Amino acid sequence: MGFLDSIFRGGSREQVTEQTTARDEERRYAVLLNAGPDRTPVAGNGFNYATELASAGYEVELYLDGEATKWPAAYAENPDHPFHDEWGRIVQSGILAGACGYCANAFDVADAYDDAEADLLSDATDHAPEIAQLADDDFEILTIG
């Protein structure tokens, strides 16, 4: 096997590119946002990463965890809060998977989910999402915050 054959695993450059492209198209991302309204720039990055990946055709699920569970209440109180447009795109695109019910209750914002366009994924006694299940489902896990 020659040098180029070893690089391309015995296949042509086109075959390797097709294999890589197919593998990339199957990639799934779970974005776990932990930054709340008091860390707007960090949360804005998380919103941007999630929407950018979704726009590029990847399967993306955004989870609000920790202080990030405060976002629906923050937008309900102040629709002019920074990154409101990104929040709207996230909600409309369907990539918002939900929020941790344990954390939302701990931060006393669970009631905001009654009118929010997001669901609580657990009750006040259980943490969500289940990270091991996301890994088992072949999601690459990105934590922001």
C-alpha positions as CSV (number, residue, x, y, z in Angstrom):
1,M,0.0,0.0,0.0
2,G,1.4,3.3,-1.0
3,F,1.5,6.5,1.0
4,L,-1.6,8.0,-0.7
5,D,-3.4,4.7,-0.4
6,S,-2.8,4.7,3.3
7,I,-4.1,8.2,3.6
8,F,-7.3,7.4,1.6
9,R,-7.7,3.9,3.0
10,G,-7.3,2.4,-0.4
11,G,-10.1,4.6,-1.8
12,S,-10.2,7.6,-4.0
13,R,-10.3,11.1,-2.7
14,E,-13.9,11.3,-3.7
15,Q,-14.9,8.2,-1.8
16,V,-13.2,9.5,1.4
17,T,-14.9,12.9,0.9
18,E,-18.3,11.2,0.5
19,Q,-17.7,9.1,3.6
20,T,-16.8,12.1,5.7
21,T,-19.7,14.1,4.4
22,A,-22.1,11.3,5.2
23,R,-20.7,11.0,8.7
24,D,-21.0,14.8,9.2
25,E,-24.6,14.8,8.1
26,E,-25.4,12.2,10.7
27,R,-23.9,14.3,13.6
28,R,-26.3,15.3,16.3
29,Y,-25.7,18.1,18.8
30,A,-27.2,18.6,22.3
31,V,-26.4,22.1,23.4
32,L,-26.7,22.4,27.2
33,L,-27.0,26.1,28.1
34,N,-26.3,26.9,31.7
35,A,-25.9,30.7,31.4
36,G,-28.8,32.7,32.5
37,P,-29.9,36.3,31.9
38,D,-27.2,37.7,34.1
39,R,-24.6,36.2,31.7
40,T,-26.2,37.4,28.5
41,P,-23.0,37.4,26.3
42,V,-22.3,33.7,27.2
43,A,-25.9,32.7,26.7
44,G,-26.0,34.6,23.4
45,N,-23.0,32.5,22.2
46,G,-25.0,29.4,23.1
47,F,-28.1,30.6,21.2
48,N,-25.9,31.4,18.2
49,Y,-24.1,28.1,18.2
50,A,-27.4,26.2,18.3
51,T,-29.0,28.2,15.5
52,E,-25.8,28.1,13.4
53,L,-25.6,24.3,13.7
54,A,-29.3,23.9,12.9
55,S,-28.9,26.2,9.9
56,A,-26.1,24.1,8.6
57,G,-28.3,21.1,8.6
58,Y,-27.3,19.4,11.8
59,E,-29.8,17.9,14.2
60,V,-29.7,20.1,17.2
61,E,-31.5,20.1,20.6
62,L,-31.1,23.0,23.0
63,Y,-31.6,22.4,26.7
64,L,-32.0,25.0,29.3
65,D,-30.2,23.9,32.5
66,G,-29.2,25.7,35.7
67,E,-29.6,29.4,35.5
68,A,-30.5,29.2,31.8
69,T,-34.0,28.0,33.0
70,K,-34.6,31.7,33.8
71,W,-34.7,32.7,30.1
72,P,-38.5,32.3,29.4
73,A,-39.3,34.4,32.5
74,A,-36.7,37.0,31.4
75,Y,-38.2,37.4,28.0
76,A,-41.8,37.5,29.4
77,E,-40.7,40.4,31.7
78,N,-38.7,42.2,29.1
79,P,-39.3,41.4,25.4
80,D,-36.5,43.8,24.5
81,H,-33.9,41.8,26.4
82,P,-30.7,41.2,24.3
83,F,-30.9,38.1,22.0
84,H,-34.7,38.2,21.8
85,D,-34.5,37.6,18.1
86,E,-32.2,34.6,18.5
87,W,-34.7,33.2,21.1
88,G,-37.5,33.6,18.7
89,R,-35.6,31.7,16.0
90,I,-34.8,29.0,18.4
91,V,-38.4,28.6,19.4
92,Q,-39.7,28.8,15.8
93,S,-37.1,26.3,14.5
94,G,-38.1,23.6,17.1
95,I,-34.6,23.1,18.4
96,L,-35.6,24.0,21.9
97,A,-35.9,20.6,23.5
98,G,-36.9,21.9,26.9
99,A,-35.7,22.9,30.4
100,C,-34.7,21.2,33.6
101,G,-37.7,21.2,35.9
102,Y,-35.5,20.7,39.0
103,C,-33.5,23.8,38.1
104,A,-36.5,25.9,37.1
105,N,-38.1,25.1,40.5
106,A,-34.8,25.8,42.3
107,F,-34.6,29.2,40.7
108,D,-38.3,29.8,41.3
109,V,-39.2,30.3,37.6
110,A,-41.2,27.1,36.9
111,D,-44.4,29.1,36.7
112,A,-43.0,31.0,33.7
113,Y,-43.2,27.7,31.7
114,D,-47.0,27.7,31.9
115,D,-47.0,30.4,29.2
116,A,-43.6,29.8,27.7
117,E,-43.0,28.1,24.4
118,A,-40.8,25.7,26.2
119,D,-41.5,22.6,28.3
120,L,-40.1,21.4,31.6
121,L,-38.5,18.0,31.1
122,S,-38.8,16.9,34.7
123,D,-40.5,17.8,37.9
124,A,-39.0,19.5,41.0
125,T,-37.2,16.3,42.1
126,D,-35.5,15.1,39.0
127,H,-32.8,16.7,36.9
128,A,-33.0,16.8,33.1
129,P,-31.9,16.1,30.5
130,E,-30.5,12.7,31.0
131,I,-26.9,13.1,29.7
132,A,-26.2,9.4,29.5
133,Q,-29.2,8.9,27.3
134,L,-28.2,11.8,25.0
135,A,-24.7,10.1,24.7
136,D,-26.4,6.8,24.0
137,D,-28.5,8.5,21.3
138,D,-25.2,9.6,19.6
139,F,-25.5,13.3,20.5
140,E,-22.3,15.3,20.8
141,I,-22.8,17.3,24.0
142,L,-21.8,20.9,24.1
143,T,-22.0,22.7,27.4
144,I,-22.2,26.5,27.4
145,G,-22.0,28.6,30.5
